[in-house]
Amino acid sequence: VVPSVERVVNGRPASVIWWVDDFAMNELDRRRKRIDAPDPDSWGRQVQAVRVFDELISNTYRDPAPPLYLNSVWDNLLITTDWTVWITDHTGAFRTRQVLQDPETLVRCPRSLLGRLRDLNRARLRQTLERYLSSQQLDALHLRRTLLIKHFDDQIARRGESAVLYDLPPRR
C-alpha cells in the first residue's frame, strides 16, 4: 500500500490511499532471498530510473551504499508479480543538499525522464510545490535537477547517447 496523501475530493479535504495491485515482494525481501529478476535488463532500467528520481528529490531513505544493501531502507521499493517497480515513502526526501549524493551510480537514464528534467523550470517547481516545500528545498531541488542534466549530458558526450539513454515501456 502506498501511504495516504491529503487531497481534495469533491471539494472536501480527504486522505487518499493507493494500493499496489499484484504485490509480490519488496526490494529488501528480494535481496535477502537472493531472487534475481527474470529480465535483468528491464530490472536494471527500472532501478536506474529510481536512482535518478531519488537523486532529484534527495531521498536519503533509499541509500545505494553497499553497507545498506540489506538494510530496511529498501522495504519501500515494491515489486509486482510482473516485476514492475513501484516506489513509496518519500519521507526522507527533499533535503536541501546542493550536490548529488551518489552520481557514480547514475550510469543510464530514461530518455523521457531526462526530457522532463529539461522541461522542469524554477517557475513550475514553485507553482506546483511551494505550499509543500520551503524556498531552500525548492532551490536545492532545482539545483539537483540542473546537476542531473549536466551529469547525463557529460555521460552522453563521453559514452554516446545509446549507451546512456533508454526507453521505458509505458505503465499499465
C-alpha positions in Angstrom: 0.0 0.0 0.0 1.2 3.5 -0.8 0.8 5.8 2.2 -2.2 8.1 2.4 -1.9 11.6 0.9 -4.0 14.6 1.7 -6.1 15.7 -1.3 -9.3 17.4 -2.1 -12.0 15.1 -3.3 -15.3 16.5 -4.5 -14.3 19.8 -2.9 -13.6 18.4 0.5 -10.3 17.5 2.3 -9.7 13.8 2.0 -7.0 11.2 2.6 -6.3 9.1 -0.5 -4.7 5.6 -0.2 -3.4 3.9 -3.3 -3.0 0.1 -3.3 -0.4 -1.6 -5.4 -2.1 -4.5 -7.2 -0.3 -7.8 -7.7 2.3 -7.1 -5.0 5.0 -9.8 -4.9 7.7 -8.6 -2.6 9.7 -5.5 -1.7 13.3 -5.0 -2.6 14.6 -5.8 0.8 12.9 -9.3 0.6 14.2 -9.8 -2.9 17.8 -9.0 -1.8 17.6 -11.1 1.4 16.2 -14.1 -0.5 18.6 -13.6 -3.4 15.9 -13.6 -6.0 17.0 -12.5 -9.5 14.8 -10.6 -11.8 13.6 -12.7 -14.8 14.7 -9.9 -17.2 17.8 -8.3 -15.7 17.9 -5.6 -18.4 14.4 -4.4 -17.7 15.1 -4.6 -14.0 18.3 -2.5 -14.3 16.5 0.1 -16.4 13.8 0.5 -13.7 16.3 0.7 -10.9 18.3 3.3 -12.8 15.1 5.4 -13.1 14.6 5.1 -9.4 18.1 6.2 -8.7 17.7 9.3 -10.9 14.4 10.2 -9.2 15.9 9.6 -5.7 18.9 11.9 -6.6 16.5 14.6 -7.9 14.4 14.6 -4.7 17.4 13.9 -2.4 15.8 10.8 -1.0 18.1 9.7 1.8 15.9 6.8 2.6 16.9 4.6 -0.3 20.7 4.9 0.0 22.6 2.8 -2.6 25.7 2.4 -0.4 26.8 -1.3 -0.1 26.7 -1.3 3.7 22.9 -0.6 3.4 22.3 -3.3 0.8 20.3 -5.5 3.3 19.0 -2.6 5.4 15.3 -1.9 5.8 15.6 1.3 3.9 14.8 -0.8 0.8 11.4 -2.0 2.1 9.8 0.9 0.3 10.6 -0.3 -3.2 7.8 -2.6 -4.2 7.8 -5.2 -6.8 4.7 -6.6 -8.5 4.3 -10.1 -10.0 5.2 -8.8 -13.4 8.4 -7.3 -12.0 7.3 -3.7 -12.2 8.9 -1.4 -9.6 6.8 1.0 -7.5 8.5 3.4 -5.1 6.8 4.6 -2.0 7.5 6.5 1.2 9.4 9.7 0.4 9.6 10.9 4.0 13.4 11.1 3.7 13.2 13.3 0.6 13.5 17.0 -0.3 16.6 17.7 1.7 18.5 20.9 1.0 21.6 19.1 -0.3 23.1 21.0 -3.1 25.1 18.1 -4.6 24.2 14.7 -6.0 24.7 12.1 -3.3 26.0 9.2 -5.4 26.5 10.4 -9.0 28.7 7.4 -9.8 25.6 5.2 -9.5 23.9 7.2 -12.3 25.0 5.4 -15.4 21.8 5.4 -17.5 18.6 7.5 -17.6 15.2 7.0 -19.3 15.1 9.3 -22.3 11.6 10.6 -21.3 12.9 11.4 -17.7 15.8 13.4 -19.0 13.4 15.3 -21.3 11.1 16.1 -18.4 14.0 17.3 -16.3 15.0 19.6 -19.1 11.4 21.0 -19.2 11.2 21.5 -15.5 12.0 25.0 -14.5 12.1 27.1 -11.3 8.7 28.7 -12.0 7.0 25.4 -12.5 8.6 24.0 -9.3 7.5 26.9 -7.3 3.9 26.9 -8.7 3.5 23.2 -8.0 5.4 22.7 -4.8 5.7 26.0 -2.9 2.9 25.1 -0.5 4.7 21.9 0.5 8.4 22.8 0.3 10.5 25.7 1.7 12.3 28.0 -0.6 15.5 26.3 0.4 14.1 22.9 -0.5 12.9 24.3 -3.9 16.2 25.9 -4.6 18.1 22.7 -3.8 15.7 20.7 -5.9 16.2 23.0 -8.9 20.0 22.8 -8.5 19.9 19.0 -8.3 17.8 19.0 -11.5 20.5 21.1 -13.2 23.3 18.8 -11.9 21.4 15.7 -13.2 21.1 17.2 -16.6 24.8 18.2 -16.7 25.7 14.7 -15.4 23.8 12.9 -18.2 24.9 15.4 -20.9 28.5 14.7 -19.9 27.8 10.9 -19.9 26.3 11.2 -23.4 29.3 13.3 -24.6 31.7 10.6 -23.3 29.9 7.4 -24.0 27.3 8.2 -26.6 23.5 8.6 -26.4 22.7 5.0 -27.0 24.9 3.9 -24.1 23.2 6.3 -21.7 19.6 6.9 -22.7 16.9 4.3 -23.0 13.1 4.0 -23.2 11.0 2.5 -20.5 7.7 0.8 -21.5 4.6 2.7 -20.5 3.0 1.9 -17.2 0.0 -0.4 -17.3 
